[in-house]
């Protein structure tokens, strides 16, 4: 067998071979295209001076030639070589018009129809998925699983990735993944845990989206990935950011610009350890009460300013911003913008004792099922705001779905009222919610603007002493309110997921099915820490007798309690199986 003839373009062939191997590893639909291009280039005896001349070969189009040009430019730059100039004409003797010579005449040049580039609709499912996957580092082998991708993509999409818009339907924004896979913009690896990545074409679309959102930014300028997703990608070579005006819908857990206003501090629970301070006094008439509305509160993707416009028609001009916590709150805005700065606080806004969390009925059901409901209530409870209003919009839903979830909804609302102590306001639609916010704003104006406000200086606050200090002040001076600046509140809200050992212990206990907050609190009263709880199980001994004592340990202590605090023997056995392997 004669030896295989060497390739006339080994450098270009090597790069195409890399793409073939990469496409094969990713099980990409572009594998066939790369194979054809590889075979044509390997068989071609002509040496090309510039990658643009490869368009005459089968399998090479403008996009593939441009990618090879970029590769060649990088190669020349790294090795100090001159970049070959692009020829005016790409014709190579012996390759052009071969078919025409065989037919005995010239053919008129075909008018090439320009391929239409795929551009996803703004804030659609494909757009959100591409934006979510663009938080990865380009070329990274650590893709995103479906839950991870939904978490990073949801803030970019107006539709839900988990709950169908129509209660009787089945399709969510996740179904658009099929479109991206079919267009070879996204690929998924095979295995027990499926992970998703952007293809080269997908990265091109992501960069076009970035250029559209930020037209004044150079294409080569590196951008910051979303701060909360830096764990999956350090810095993109050409990553994607989104315009602040597009920050809508569910709250993306971004790093707050106020994150370092209040320090974490050490644990202070005793009143003797609490700081002493002289409050900043705001006189009546020196401030104005205003409503602050989260920019993610939209009616629909085609009608984002509905709430803001309707409130303005009713005489309430809300301040629109991304809130760290809640969907609406009220502030006292100082007429003298530098007043607080002169007295040891930041900004010119004071957070009042009212905050609103708004839930549509379908979103409430979804948040209860996936656990967001309890997490949000936990953060609201730790915010220090005295009056938390939970608005539930009872929108029209499929009667069968509502009947199946009725008991769950009633239990969630009752728990919010009785256990958490929040005020629940039911409305029928968004217009009712707008009317309620208008009335609340007018009421709070009358309540606050005619009285002085006492502000806690930010310098004495830490994330650990804030709640004990508030509790101490409310017990000591129940008729007097003490408030903090908005930057301090935003900083503390960004730290509200910093749990104490007690909080973590309670959440661990509540991971067991049927262990409610009341039951977890009663367990924590008897066994103060997880260590004490495990030690109590160890002291029950070994063998069959020890196992029996472990299974009955909690029910013996709490089996005679009244109502929801009572723990039965079957539940006690289930707790023992988790904490003591009984």
C-alpha positions in Angstrom: 0.0 0.0 0.0 1.5 3.4 -1.0 2.2 5.8 1.9 -0.5 8.4 2.6 0.3 11.7 0.9 1.0 14.6 3.3 -1.6 17.3 3.5 -0.9 20.6 1.8 -2.4 22.6 4.7 -1.4 20.7 7.9 -2.0 23.7 10.3 -5.5 24.3 9.1 -6.2 20.6 9.0 -5.1 20.2 12.6 -7.6 22.8 13.8 -10.4 21.2 11.9 -9.4 17.9 13.4 -9.7 19.5 16.9 -13.3 20.6 16.1 -14.1 17.1 14.8 -12.9 15.5 18.1 -14.7 18.1 20.1 -18.0 17.6 18.3 -17.7 13.8 18.6 -17.1 14.2 22.4 -20.1 16.5 22.8 -22.3 14.4 20.5 -22.9 17.6 18.5 -25.0 17.7 15.4 -22.2 19.6 13.7 -20.0 16.5 13.6 -21.1 15.6 10.1 -20.2 19.1 8.8 -16.8 19.1 10.4 -16.1 15.6 9.0 -17.0 16.7 5.5 -14.7 19.8 5.8 -11.9 17.7 7.2 -12.1 15.1 4.4 -12.2 17.8 1.7 -9.2 19.7 3.1 -7.2 16.6 3.6 -7.7 15.5 0.0 -7.0 18.9 -1.5 -3.5 19.1 -3.0 -3.5 23.0 -3.2 -1.8 25.0 -0.5 -4.0 27.9 0.6 -2.5 31.3 1.6 -5.6 32.4 3.6 -8.5 30.5 5.2 -11.0 32.6 3.2 -10.0 30.6 0.1 -11.3 27.4 1.6 -14.9 28.4 0.7 -14.3 26.7 -2.7 -14.1 23.3 -0.9 -17.0 21.2 0.0 -18.0 21.6 3.7 -16.5 25.1 4.2 -18.8 28.0 4.5 -18.2 31.7 5.6 -18.6 30.9 9.3 -16.1 28.0 9.4 -13.6 30.1 7.3 -14.0 33.0 9.8 -13.3 30.7 12.7 -10.1 29.4 11.0 -9.1 33.0 10.3 -9.4 33.8 14.0 -7.4 30.8 14.8 -4.7 31.8 12.3 -4.6 35.4 13.6 -4.1 34.1 17.2 -1.4 31.6 16.0 0.5 34.3 14.2 0.2 36.7 17.1 1.5 34.1 19.6 4.4 33.1 17.4 5.4 36.5 16.1 4.5 35.7 12.5 3.0 38.0 9.9 -0.6 37.4 9.2 -1.3 36.6 5.6 -3.3 39.2 3.8 -6.8 38.3 2.6 -6.7 37.9 -1.2 -9.0 40.1 -3.3 -10.2 37.0 -5.1 -10.5 33.6 -3.5 -10.1 31.7 -6.8 -7.5 29.0 -6.9 -6.4 27.6 -10.3 -7.6 24.1 -10.7 -10.5 24.5 -8.3 -12.7 27.1 -9.7 -15.3 26.4 -12.4 -14.5 22.7 -12.7 -18.1 21.8 -13.1 -18.5 24.4 -15.8 -15.6 23.0 -17.9 -17.2 19.6 -17.8 -20.5 21.0 -19.0 -18.8 22.8 -21.8 -20.0 26.3 -20.9 -20.2 28.9 -18.2 -23.0 29.0 -15.8 -24.4 32.3 -14.6 -23.3 32.9 -11.0 -25.9 31.8 -8.5 -27.3 34.4 -6.2 -26.5 33.1 -2.8 -29.2 33.5 -0.3 -27.8 34.8 3.0 -28.6 32.4 5.8 -30.8 34.0 8.4 -29.1 34.1 11.8 -31.1 32.8 14.7 -32.0 35.6 17.2 -34.1 34.6 20.2 -36.9 36.9 21.4 -36.0 39.1 24.3 -36.8 37.4 27.7 -38.1 34.3 26.0 -37.2 30.8 27.0 -34.3 30.3 24.4 -33.0 33.8 25.3 -32.9 32.9 29.1 -31.3 29.6 28.5 -28.5 31.1 26.4 -28.0 33.9 29.0 -27.9 31.3 31.7 -25.3 29.0 29.9 -23.2 32.1 29.1 -22.4 32.4 32.8 -20.1 29.4 32.3 -16.5 29.9 31.1 -16.2 29.4 27.4 -14.8 26.0 26.8 -15.5 24.8 30.3 -16.2 21.1 30.8 -18.4 21.8 33.9 -21.8 22.2 32.4 -25.0 23.0 34.2 -27.6 20.5 35.2 -31.3 21.2 34.6 -32.0 22.6 38.1 -28.8 24.7 38.0 -29.7 26.0 34.5 -33.3 26.8 35.6 -32.0 28.8 38.6 -29.6 31.0 36.5 -32.0 31.4 33.5 -35.2 32.2 35.3 -34.3 35.9 36.1 -33.9 36.4 32.3 -37.3 35.0 31.4 -40.8 36.3 31.8 -42.3 32.8 31.7 -41.8 30.2 34.4 -39.5 27.2 33.8 -41.4 25.1 36.3 -45.1 26.2 36.2 -47.1 26.3 32.9 -48.7 29.6 32.2 -52.0 27.8 31.6 -53.0 25.6 34.6 -54.5 23.1 32.1 -51.3 23.0 30.0 -48.0 21.2 30.3 -45.5 23.4 28.4 -43.1 25.7 30.3 -40.2 27.8 29.2 -38.0 24.7 29.5 -39.6 23.3 26.4 -37.6 25.8 24.3 -34.5 23.7 25.1 -35.7 21.4 22.2 -35.4 24.4 19.8 -31.8 25.2 20.9 -30.8 21.5 20.7 -32.3 21.2 17.2 -30.5 24.4 16.0 -27.2 23.1 17.5 -26.8 26.1 19.8 -26.8 23.9 22.9 -25.6 20.4 23.4 -26.0 18.0 26.3 -23.7 15.2 27.4 -24.9 11.7 28.0 -24.8 10.2 31.4 -26.8 9.8 34.6 -26.6 13.5 35.3 -27.3 15.4 32.1 -25.4 18.7 31.7 -25.9 21.4 29.2 -23.3 23.5 27.3 -23.3 26.2 24.6 -21.8 25.2 21.2 -19.6 27.5 19.2 -22.7 28.7 17.4 -24.4 29.2 20.8 -21.5 31.4 22.0 -21.9 33.5 18.8 -25.5 34.1 19.5 -24.7 35.0 23.1 -22.1 37.5 22.0 -24.6 39.0 19.5 -27.1 39.4 22.4 -24.5 41.1 24.5 -23.6 43.5 21.6 -27.3 44.3 21.2 -27.8 45.0 24.9 -24.6 47.1 25.1 -24.1 48.5 21.6 -21.4 51.0 22.8 -19.2 48.2 24.3 -16.4 46.8 22.1 -16.9 43.3 21.0 -13.6 42.3 22.5 -14.1 43.9 25.8 -14.4 41.3 28.6 -17.5 41.5 30.7 -18.3 40.3 34.2 -20.4 37.2 34.7 -23.3 37.3 37.2 -21.7 37.5 40.7 -23.8 34.6 42.1 -22.6 32.3 39.4 -18.9 32.9 39.6 -18.5 29.5 41.2 -19.2 27.8 37.9 -17.1 30.2 35.7 -14.4 32.6 36.8 -14.3 35.1 33.9 -15.6 34.7 30.4 -13.4 35.7 27.6 -16.4 37.4 26.0 -19.2 36.9 28.5 -22.7 38.3 28.7 -24.3 40.9 31.0 -27.8 42.2 30.9 -28.9 45.8 30.9 -30.2 47.0 34.3 -33.5 47.9 32.6 -34.1 44.2 32.0 -33.8 43.1 35.6 -37.3 41.9 36.0 -39.3 38.9 37.3 -37.9 36.5 40.0 -35.1 37.8 42.1 -31.6 36.9 40.9 -29.5 36.7 44.0 -27.0 39.3 43.0 -24.2 40.6 45.3 -25.6 43.8 46.7 -23.8 47.1 46.2 -24.6 47.8 49.9 -23.1 44.4 51.0 -20.3 45.9 53.1 -22.2 48.8 54.7 -22.9 46.7 57.8 -20.3 44.3 59.1 -21.0 40.8 60.2 -19.8 41.3 63.7 -19.8 38.9 66.6 -22.8 37.2 68.3 -24.4 39.5 70.8 -27.5 38.3 72.7 -27.2 39.7 76.2 -28.5 43.2 76.6 -25.2 44.2 78.4 -23.4 43.4 75.1 -25.7 45.6 73.0 -24.3 49.0 71.9 -25.4 52.2 73.4 -26.1 55.1 71.0 -27.8 58.4 70.5 -30.4 58.1 67.8 -30.6 60.5 64.8 -33.8 62.5 65.0 -35.7 63.4 61.9 -38.2 66.2 62.6 -41.7 66.2 61.1 -41.7 67.9 57.7 -38.0 67.1 57.0 -38.9 63.9 55.1 -41.5 62.4 52.8 -43.0 58.9 52.8 -42.6 57.1 49.5 -43.4 53.7 48.1 -40.5 51.6 46.7 -41.5 49.0 44.2 -39.3 46.2 42.9 -38.6 46.4 39.2 -39.4 42.7 38.8 -43.1 43.4 39.6 -44.5 43.1 36.0 -47.9 42.3 34.7 -46.7 40.6 31.5 -43.7 40.7 29.3 -45.5 43.0 26.9 -46.7 45.3 29.7 -43.9 45.7 32.2 -44.8 49.2 33.4 -48.4 48.5 34.3 -48.1 48.7 38.0 -45.9 51.8 37.9 -48.3 53.6 35.5 -51.5 52.7 37.4 -50.0 53.8 40.7 -49.0 57.1 39.2 -52.6 57.6 37.9 -53.7 57.2 41.5 -51.3 59.8 42.8 -48.5 57.5 44.0 -45.2 57.7 42.1 -43.2 54.7 43.2 -39.4 54.5 43.3 -38.4 51.6 41.1 -35.3 49.6 42.0 -34.2 46.0 42.6 -35.0 45.2 46.2 -32.9 42.9 48.3 -36.0 41.6 50.1 -39.7 41.8 49.4 -41.6 43.2 46.5 -42.5 46.6 48.0 -41.7 48.6 51.0 -42.0 52.2 52.3 -39.2 54.6 53.0 -38.9 58.1 54.6 -36.9 60.2 52.1 -35.1 63.1 53.6 -35.6 66.5 51.9 -32.0 67.4 52.9 -30.0 64.7 51.0 -26.9 65.2 53.3 -28.6 65.2 56.6 -28.0 61.5 57.5 -24.4 61.6 56.3 -23.7 64.4 58.7 -25.0 62.2 61.6 -23.4 58.8 61.0 -25.8 57.1 58.5 -25.7 56.6 54.7 -27.9 57.8 51.9 -31.1 59.9 52.4 -33.7 57.1 52.9 -35.0 55.5 56.1 -36.8 52.1 55.9 -40.2 52.1 57.7 -41.8 49.2 59.5 -43.8 47.9 56.5 -42.8 45.4 53.8 -44.9 43.6 51.2 -44.4 40.2 49.6 -46.7 39.6 46.6 -47.7 36.1 45.4 -50.0 35.0 42.6 -51.9 31.9 43.5 -50.1 29.7 41.0 -46.7 31.1 42.1 -47.7 30.4 45.8 -48.4 26.8 44.9 -45.1 26.4 43.0 -43.1 28.1 45.8 -44.6 25.8 48.4 -43.7 22.7 46.3 -40.1 23.7 45.7 -39.4 25.1 49.2 -39.0 28.8 48.2 -42.0 29.7 50.3 -40.4 28.8 53.6 -37.1 30.3 52.6 -38.6 33.6 51.7 -40.6 33.7 55.0 -37.4 32.9 56.9 -35.6 35.9 55.3 -38.6 38.2 55.9 -38.7 37.2 59.6 -35.0 38.0 60.0 -35.3 41.4 58.2 -36.4 43.1 61.5 -39.4 44.7 59.8 -42.2 44.7 62.2 -45.2 44.5 59.8 -44.9 42.0 57.0 -47.8 41.9 54.5 -48.3 38.8 52.4 -50.5 39.6 49.4 -52.0 36.6 47.7 -53.6 37.3 44.3 -56.3 34.7 43.8 -56.2 34.6 40.0 -58.4 32.3 37.9 -57.1 28.8 37.9 -58.2 25.4 36.6 -60.8 24.1 39.1 -59.3 20.6 39.2 -55.9 22.0 39.9 -57.2 24.3 42.6 -59.3 21.5 44.2 -56.2 19.3 44.4 -54.1 22.1 46.0 -56.8 23.8 48.1 -55.7 22.1 51.3 -52.1 22.9 50.7 -52.9 26.6 50.0 -55.1 27.0 53.0 -52.4 25.4 55.2 -49.7 27.7 53.8 -51.8 30.8 54.4 -52.8 29.7 57.9 -49.1 29.0 58.7 -48.1 32.4 57.4 -50.7 34.1 59.7 -50.5 32.0 62.9 -46.9 30.8 63.0 -45.0 33.6 61.3 -47.3 36.4 62.4 -47.6 38.0 59.0 -50.7 39.8 57.8 -52.2 38.1 54.7 -54.2 40.2 52.3 -56.1 38.4 49.6 -56.8 40.2 46.3 -58.6 39.0 43.1 -56.2 40.5 40.6 -53.3 42.9 40.2 -55.6 46.0 40.0 -56.8 45.2 43.5 -53.2 44.9 44.7 -52.5 48.4 43.2 -55.5 49.9 45.0 -54.3 48.3 48.3 -50.7 49.7 47.8 -52.2 53.1 47.1 -54.3 53.1 50.3 -51.4 51.9 52.3 -49.2 54.7 51.0 -51.7 57.3 51.9 -52.2 55.8 55.3 -48.5 55.7 56.1 -48.0 59.2 55.0 -50.5 60.3 57.6 -49.0 58.0 60.2 -45.4 59.0 59.8 -45.0 62.4 58.3 -46.6 64.2 61.3 -44.2 62.5 63.8 -40.5 62.5 64.4 -38.4 59.5 63.3 -35.5 58.0 65.4 -32.8 56.5 63.3 -30.1 54.0 64.6 -26.6 55.1 63.4 -25.2 52.5 61.0 -21.8 52.5 62.8 -23.2 50.7 65.8 -25.0 47.9 63.7 -23.7 44.5 62.9 -25.4 41.6 61.3 -25.4 39.8 64.6 -26.5 42.5 67.0 -29.2 44.0 64.7 -32.1 41.7 65.7 -31.3 41.6 69.5 -30.9 45.3 69.5 -34.3 45.9 67.8 -36.0 43.4 70.2 -34.4 45.2 73.2 -35.5 48.6 72.0 -39.1 47.4 71.3 -39.4 46.0 74.8 -37.8 49.0 76.5 -39.6 51.6 74.5 -42.7 50.0 73.0 -44.4 53.3 71.9 -41.3 54.5 70.1 -40.0 53.2 66.8 -36.4 52.9 65.8 -35.4 52.6 62.2 -32.3 52.2 60.0 -31.2 53.7 56.7 -31.9 51.9 53.4 -28.3 51.1 52.6 -28.0 49.5 56.1 -31.2 47.6 55.5 -30.1 46.3 52.1 -26.8 45.3 53.5 -28.4 43.3 56.3 -30.9 41.8 53.9 -28.0 40.5 51.8 -26.6 38.9 54.9 -30.0 37.4 56.0 -29.0 34.0 54.9 -26.2 34.0 57.5 -27.8 31.5 60.0 -26.9 31.0 63.6 -26.4 27.5 64.8 -29.9 27.5 66.2 -31.4 28.5 62.9 -29.4 25.8 61.1 -30.4 23.2 63.7 -34.1 24.0 63.2 -33.8 23.8 59.5 -32.1 20.4 59.8 -34.9 19.1 61.9 -37.6 20.5 59.5 -36.0 18.5 56.7 -37.8 15.4 58.1 -41.2 15.1 56.7 -44.0 16.0 59.2 -41.6 17.9 61.5 -43.2 21.4 61.5 -41.7 24.6 62.8 -43.6 24.2 66.1 -42.3 20.6 66.6 -38.7 21.6 65.7 -38.8 24.4 68.3 -40.0 22.0 71.0 -37.2 19.6 70.1 -34.6 22.5 70.2 -35.9 23.5 73.7 -35.1 20.1 75.1 -31.8 19.4 73.2 -30.2 22.8 72.6 -27.7 21.8 69.8 -27.3 19.0 67.3 -24.4 17.7 69.4 -26.7 17.4 72.5 -29.4 15.7 70.4 -26.9 13.1 69.0 -25.4 12.6 72.4 -28.8 11.9 73.9 -29.3 9.1 71.3 -25.9 7.7 72.0 -26.7 7.5 75.7 -29.7 5.3 75.0 -27.3 2.4 74.6 -26.8 -0.4 72.0 -28.6 -3.6 71.1 -32.3 -4.1 70.6 -33.1 -2.4 73.9 -31.0 0.6 73.0 -32.7 0.9 69.5 -36.1 0.8 71.1 -35.2 3.6 73.6 -33.9 5.6 70.6 -37.1 5.2 68.6 -39.2 6.3 71.6 -36.9 9.0 73.0 -38.6 12.0 71.4 -42.1 10.8 71.7 -41.6 10.1 75.5 -40.6 13.7 76.0 -43.2 15.3 73.6 -46.0 12.7 73.2 -48.1 14.4 75.8 -47.9 17.9 74.3 -51.1 19.6 73.0 -52.0 20.1 69.3 -49.3 20.6 66.6 -46.4 20.4 69.1 -47.2 16.7 69.9 -44.8 14.1 68.3 -46.3 10.6 67.9 -44.3 7.3 68.1 -44.2 6.8 64.3 -42.7 10.3 63.8 -40.3 9.7 66.7 -39.1 6.5 65.0 -38.6 8.4 61.7 -36.5 11.1 63.5 -34.4 8.3 65.2 -33.7 6.7 61.9 -32.2 9.9 60.6 -30.3 11.1 63.6 -29.3 7.8 65.2 -29.6 5.1 62.5 -32.1 3.3 64.9 
